[in-house]
Amino acid sequence: TWYDVDEFNGYLQRAAEESLSINERVELWRQAVELYDGSYLEDVYMDWAERRRAEFQESYLITLTNLAEWEVENTHYSEAKSLFERVLSVDPYRDQVHLDLMRCLAQGGSPSAARAHYQSYRDFLWDELGTKPLEKLEEYYETLD
């Protein structure tokens, strides 16, 4: 019997094997994120189900981030931007991902987009939580021309 959770976990377990090339690992990451739809037992409101949903979501977000970082390393900035944005659409409070996205935008030739992203995130955090982004985001923002 085919079970998407087993398949998702299987892709990630295989991707963790040290003997794989980076291209093989990336392909397994891609297959895992294509499979993820965030709906693991969405009608079940029990602690164990919530924990499993959170575990799957975290694995998904880490995998998206890994893919995005690989895309940046390979100067595929548009693809990386899209992946970072997918992470942030699920969890908009990941400061490191915001910083990575800002770097991606700047490296991809759009420091103005990186500045605008920072300003938008800064305003979002202030409106939602009454707080500021981590200092390292502000420091990076200050370096953008």
MOLIN-V727893 format. One record per pair of residues at least 4 apart in sequence whose C-alpha atoms are under 8 Angstrom apart, sorted by the first residue. I is the first residue (numbers start at 1). GAP is how many residues later the second one is. D is the distance in whole Angstrom. If there is no record, write none. Layout:
{{I | GAP | D} {I | GAP | D}}
This chain:
{{2 | 4 | 8} {2 | 5 | 8} {3 | 4 | 6} {4 | 4 | 6} {4 | 31 | 7} {5 | 4 | 6} {6 | 4 | 6} {7 | 4 | 6} {7 | 25 | 8} {8 | 4 | 7} {8 | 23 | 8} {8 | 24 | 5} {8 | 25 | 8} {8 | 27 | 6} {8 | 28 | 7} {9 | 4 | 6} {9 | 23 | 8} {10 | 4 | 6} {11 | 4 | 6} {11 | 17 | 5} {11 | 18 | 7} {11 | 20 | 7} {11 | 21 | 6} {12 | 4 | 6} {12 | 16 | 7} {12 | 17 | 7} {12 | 20 | 7} {13 | 4 | 7} {14 | 11 | 8} {14 | 14 | 7} {15 | 5 | 7} {15 | 9 | 8} {15 | 10 | 5} {15 | 11 | 8} {15 | 13 | 6} {15 | 14 | 7} {16 | 9 | 7} {20 | 4 | 6} {20 | 5 | 6} {21 | 4 | 6} {22 | 4 | 6} {23 | 4 | 6} {24 | 4 | 6} {25 | 4 | 6} {26 | 4 | 6} {26 | 41 | 7} {26 | 44 | 8} {27 | 4 | 6} {28 | 4 | 6} {29 | 4 | 6} {29 | 34 | 6} {29 | 35 | 8} {29 | 38 | 7} {30 | 4 | 6} {30 | 37 | 8} {31 | 4 | 6} {32 | 4 | 6} {32 | 28 | 8} {33 | 27 | 6} {33 | 30 | 7} {33 | 31 | 7} {36 | 24 | 7} {38 | 15 | 8} {38 | 18 | 8} {38 | 19 | 7} {39 | 14 | 8} {40 | 12 | 8} {40 | 13 | 6} {41 | 8 | 7} {41 | 12 | 8} {44 | 5 | 6} {44 | 6 | 8} {45 | 4 | 7} {45 | 5 | 7} {46 | 4 | 6} {47 | 4 | 6} {48 | 4 | 6} {49 | 4 | 6} {50 | 4 | 6} {51 | 4 | 6} {52 | 4 | 6} {53 | 4 | 6} {54 | 4 | 6} {55 | 4 | 6} {56 | 4 | 6} {57 | 4 | 6} {58 | 4 | 6} {59 | 4 | 6} {60 | 4 | 6} {61 | 4 | 6} {61 | 26 | 6} {62 | 4 | 6} {63 | 4 | 6} {64 | 4 | 6} {64 | 19 | 6} {64 | 20 | 7} {64 | 22 | 8} {64 | 23 | 7} {65 | 4 | 6} {65 | 18 | 7} {65 | 19 | 6} {65 | 22 | 7} {65 | 32 | 8} {66 | 4 | 6} {67 | 4 | 6} {67 | 13 | 7} {67 | 16 | 7} {68 | 4 | 6} {68 | 11 | 7} {68 | 12 | 4} {68 | 13 | 7} {68 | 15 | 5} {68 | 16 | 6} {69 | 4 | 6} {69 | 11 | 7} {70 | 4 | 6} {70 | 10 | 8} {71 | 4 | 6} {71 | 5 | 5} {71 | 6 | 7} {71 | 8 | 6} {71 | 9 | 5} {72 | 4 | 6} {72 | 5 | 6} {72 | 8 | 6} {72 | 32 | 6} {75 | 33 | 8} {76 | 4 | 6} {77 | 4 | 6} {77 | 27 | 6} {77 | 28 | 7} {77 | 30 | 8} {77 | 31 | 6} {78 | 4 | 6} {78 | 30 | 8} {79 | 4 | 6} {80 | 4 | 6} {80 | 21 | 8} {80 | 24 | 7} {81 | 4 | 6} {81 | 20 | 6} {81 | 23 | 7} {81 | 24 | 7} {82 | 4 | 6} {83 | 4 | 6} {84 | 4 | 6} {84 | 13 | 7} {84 | 14 | 8} {84 | 16 | 8} {84 | 17 | 6} {85 | 4 | 6} {85 | 16 | 8} {86 | 4 | 7} {87 | 4 | 6} {87 | 5 | 8} {87 | 10 | 8} {88 | 4 | 4} {88 | 5 | 7} {88 | 6 | 7} {88 | 9 | 7} {88 | 10 | 8} {94 | 4 | 6} {95 | 4 | 6} {95 | 38 | 7} {95 | 39 | 7} {95 | 42 | 8} {96 | 4 | 6} {97 | 4 | 6} {98 | 4 | 6} {98 | 20 | 8} {98 | 23 | 8} {98 | 39 | 8} {99 | 4 | 6} {99 | 38 | 6} {99 | 41 | 8} {100 | 4 | 6} {101 | 4 | 6} {101 | 13 | 8} {102 | 4 | 6} {102 | 9 | 8} {102 | 11 | 8} {102 | 12 | 4} {102 | 13 | 7} {102 | 15 | 7} {102 | 16 | 7} {103 | 4 | 6} {103 | 11 | 7} {104 | 4 | 6} {105 | 4 | 7} {105 | 5 | 5} {105 | 6 | 6} {105 | 8 | 6} {105 | 9 | 5} {106 | 4 | 5} {106 | 5 | 4} {106 | 6 | 8} {106 | 7 | 7} {106 | 8 | 6} {106 | 38 | 8} {107 | 4 | 8} {110 | 4 | 7} {111 | 4 | 6} {111 | 33 | 6} {111 | 34 | 7} {112 | 4 | 6} {112 | 32 | 8} {112 | 33 | 8} {113 | 4 | 6} {114 | 4 | 6} {114 | 27 | 8} {114 | 30 | 8} {115 | 4 | 6} {115 | 26 | 6} {115 | 29 | 7} {116 | 4 | 6} {117 | 4 | 6} {118 | 4 | 6} {118 | 19 | 8} {118 | 20 | 8} {118 | 23 | 7} {119 | 4 | 6} {120 | 4 | 6} {121 | 4 | 6} {121 | 12 | 8} {122 | 4 | 6} {122 | 10 | 6} {122 | 11 | 6} {123 | 4 | 6} {124 | 4 | 6} {125 | 4 | 5} {125 | 5 | 6} {125 | 6 | 6} {125 | 7 | 6} {125 | 8 | 7} {126 | 4 | 4} {126 | 5 | 5} {126 | 6 | 6} {133 | 4 | 6} {133 | 5 | 7} {134 | 4 | 7} {135 | 4 | 6} {136 | 4 | 6} {137 | 4 | 6} {138 | 4 | 6} {139 | 4 | 7} {140 | 4 | 7}}
